[in-house]
Structure formats: C-alpha cells, structure tokens
Amino acid sequence: MNLQSRNKIEASFSMASMTDLIFLLLIFFMLTSSFVTPSGLPVNLPTSKASVIEVQKTSVTITSDLQYFVNDKKVSRASLETELKNSLKGPDGVVVLHIDASVPTGEMVYVGGIAASLKAKVAIATKPK
C-alpha cells in the first residue's frame, strides 16, 4: 500500500518583497544623507533661535586664528575672491559661511561682500540653541 500525502509543502521563500523594501530604504537614506554636509573643520559656530538647513555647494570657513578655507582647501585672504569665483561657476551659487564665534564681524562682512559681488546668495551657518 502506497500512502502519499495530497498536500505537498514547498520549502521555497519569495524574496521579491524583501528586495523592494531594502531598495526603498537605500533610496531614502541616500537622499536624506545629501541634505546635510557638515564642514570638516573644527569651528565654534554661533547659536541662533531658528536654524534652516541649506544645501551647500560652496563653503567658506574662517577659523579662530583667521585662516580661510574654501571647500576645506586652505587659501590666503588675497586669493579668496579667485577661489570663490572658480568654485561658484555661475551667478546662482550659494556660499555658506562657517565662521568661528570669536572672529571679528569685519571678516564676515569682507567674505560676504566678495560673495555678493559675485552675485551669489550668502548663508551663515549656526548651531541651534
């Protein structure tokens, strides 16, 4: 007598829905990680009540000992305008200023004036209160 079960159990598992879920999570993290690009230089930013995240293309950092950096590249004060002109590549650029809290306001105005003369928008990086 040959007894066989009519209901056969398949041991396969479909990974299609799991692959879709992983793909969507990967896209989400890739998009959200590009919104915030912090400066790699140690600068003590001033605080403000309202802080808006700005997508930055060009960043200018001034450290407490008055060293200038354009996109983490050290430049002199005299060559700051030419470096900004090369990194902006057009009038619709955004310059984000990462300036130490101990730096005099005149230095911020100097860099902001250069960016304004290049017809770029100027944003000041702060940390929230």
VEXDREN-2710 file (C-alpha; in Angstrom, 1 decimal):
% VEXDREN-2710
k/r/px/py/pz
1/MET/0.0/0.0/0.0
2/ASN/1.5/3.3/-1.2
3/LEU/0.3/6.2/1.0
4/GLN/1.2/9.7/-0.2
5/SER/0.0/13.0/1.0
6/ARG/-2.1/15.1/-1.3
7/ASN/-0.8/18.4/0.2
8/LYS/2.8/18.9/-0.7
9/ILE/4.7/21.5/1.3
10/GLU/7.1/23.7/-0.7
11/ALA/10.2/24.9/1.1
12/SER/10.8/28.0/-1.2
13/PHE/10.6/31.6/0.0
14/SER/10.0/34.6/-2.2
15/MET/12.4/37.4/-1.6
16/ALA/10.8/39.9/-4.0
17/SER/9.0/41.9/-1.3
18/MET/12.1/42.0/0.9
19/THR/14.2/43.2/-2.0
20/ASP/11.7/46.0/-2.7
21/LEU/11.8/47.1/0.9
22/ILE/15.6/47.2/1.1
23/PHE/15.7/49.1/-2.2
24/LEU/13.3/51.8/-0.9
25/LEU/15.3/52.1/2.3
26/LEU/18.5/52.6/0.4
27/ILE/17.0/55.3/-1.8
28/PHE/15.6/57.1/1.4
29/PHE/19.0/57.1/3.1
30/MET/20.8/58.2/0.0
31/LEU/18.5/61.2/-0.5
32/THR/18.5/62.3/3.1
33/SER/22.2/62.0/3.6
34/SER/22.9/64.5/0.8
35/PHE/20.9/67.3/2.5
36/VAL/23.4/67.8/5.4
37/THR/27.0/68.2/4.6
38/PRO/28.9/69.5/7.6
39/SER/32.2/71.3/7.3
40/GLY/35.1/69.1/8.3
41/LEU/37.0/71.9/10.0
42/PRO/36.7/72.5/13.8
43/VAL/34.8/75.8/14.1
44/ASN/32.8/77.0/17.1
45/LEU/29.7/78.2/15.3
46/PRO/27.5/80.9/17.0
47/THR/24.0/79.9/18.1
48/SER/20.6/81.1/16.9
49/LYS/17.0/80.5/17.6
50/ALA/16.0/79.5/14.1
51/SER/18.2/77.3/12.1
52/VAL/17.5/76.3/8.5
53/ILE/19.3/73.5/6.6
54/GLU/20.8/74.9/3.4
55/VAL/22.1/72.7/0.7
56/GLN/25.6/74.0/0.2
57/LYS/27.7/73.9/-2.9
58/THR/30.5/76.3/-1.7
59/SER/31.5/76.7/1.9
60/VAL/33.9/79.3/3.3
61/THR/35.3/78.6/6.7
62/ILE/37.2/81.1/8.9
63/THR/38.9/79.7/12.0
64/SER/39.6/81.5/15.2
65/ASP/43.2/82.2/14.1
66/LEU/41.9/83.8/10.9
67/GLN/42.7/81.1/8.4
68/TYR/40.5/80.9/5.3
69/PHE/39.2/77.7/3.8
70/VAL/37.1/77.3/0.6
71/ASN/35.5/73.9/0.5
72/ASP/38.1/72.6/3.0
73/LYS/41.0/73.9/0.9
74/LYS/43.2/76.5/2.7
75/VAL/43.5/79.8/0.8
76/SER/45.0/83.2/1.6
77/ARG/42.9/86.3/2.2
78/ALA/44.2/87.8/-1.1
79/SER/43.3/84.7/-3.2
80/LEU/39.9/84.2/-1.6
81/GLU/38.0/86.0/-4.4
82/THR/39.5/84.0/-7.2
83/GLU/38.9/80.7/-5.3
84/LEU/35.3/81.7/-4.8
85/LYS/34.9/82.6/-8.4
86/ASN/36.3/79.2/-9.5
87/SER/34.1/77.2/-7.1
88/LEU/30.9/79.1/-7.8
89/LYS/30.8/78.6/-11.6
90/GLY/27.8/80.8/-12.2
91/PRO/25.7/83.6/-10.6
92/ASP/23.1/81.2/-9.0
93/GLY/25.5/79.8/-6.4
94/VAL/25.1/79.7/-2.6
95/VAL/28.0/80.5/-0.3
96/VAL/27.6/79.1/3.3
97/LEU/29.8/80.9/5.8
98/HIS/31.2/78.7/8.6
99/ILE/32.7/81.4/10.9
100/ASP/34.1/80.9/14.4
101/ALA/32.2/82.8/17.1
102/SER/35.4/84.6/18.1
103/VAL/36.2/86.0/14.6
104/PRO/35.5/89.8/14.3
105/THR/32.4/90.8/12.3
106/GLY/34.5/92.6/9.8
107/GLU/35.9/89.4/8.4
108/MET/32.4/88.0/7.9
109/VAL/31.4/91.3/6.1
110/TYR/34.5/91.0/3.9
111/VAL/33.7/87.5/2.7
112/GLY/30.0/88.3/2.4
113/GLY/30.9/91.3/0.2
114/ILE/33.0/89.2/-2.1
115/ALA/30.2/86.6/-2.4
116/ALA/27.7/89.4/-3.1
117/SER/29.9/90.9/-5.8
118/LEU/29.9/87.5/-7.5
119/LYS/26.0/87.6/-7.3
120/ALA/25.9/84.6/-5.0
121/LYS/23.5/84.1/-2.1
122/VAL/25.1/84.2/1.3
123/ALA/24.0/82.0/4.2
124/ILE/25.6/81.9/7.7
125/ALA/25.9/78.5/9.4
126/THR/24.8/78.4/13.0
127/LYS/24.0/75.8/15.5
128/PRO/20.6/75.7/17.1
129/LYS/20.1/76.8/20.7
END
